[in-house]
Amino acid sequence: MNVKFAAQIFSSSVSVGVAVHCQHNSLPPEAMATAELCSQMNNLFGAINSSHLKSPNQLQQAISEGSGYLEFLQSNTEWLLTLRIFYTVRIKLVTNDIKCVYGC
C-alpha cells in the first residue's frame, strides 16, 4: 500500500466518520475498534512525519529531550504488538502469517 493512501485511510476524519456511524447505528458497535485504529495510526503517522522545529502540537515538533516522542513511541510500540489480524472469511487468526507485522 502506498504511504500516501495509507495516511488518507488512517486519518482522524475517517476515525470520526466511523465513530459517528457507530453512534447512529449505521455501523455495528464493533466498528469502533476500526475508528480507534484509524486514530492511533493517524497520530503515529503525524509524529513520524513531523517536519517543524516548533509546533503547537508537541508530537509534530523536532525530536528533542522532553518532547514526549520516546514515551509516545514506546506506548505505540506496545499497542502495535497487541494488534491481531483476522482473515474474516474463515475467522482465522493470521497475525503470524503476515511477515511485515513483526519485521521482514
Secondary structure as GFF3:
##gff-version 3
##sequence-region A 1 104
A	DSSP	alpha_helix	3	9	.	.	.	ID=ss1
A	DSSP	alpha_helix	12	23	.	.	.	ID=ss2
A	DSSP	three_ten_helix	29	31	.	.	.	ID=ss3
A	DSSP	alpha_helix	32	48	.	.	.	ID=ss4
A	DSSP	three_ten_helix	58	60	.	.	.	ID=ss5
A	DSSP	alpha_helix	69	82	.	.	.	ID=ss6
A	DSSP	beta_strand	86	87	.	.	.	ID=ss7
A	DSSP	beta_strand	92	93	.	.	.	ID=ss8
A	DSSP	three_ten_helix	95	97	.	.	.	ID=ss9
A	DSSP	three_ten_helix	99	101	.	.	.	ID=ss10
###
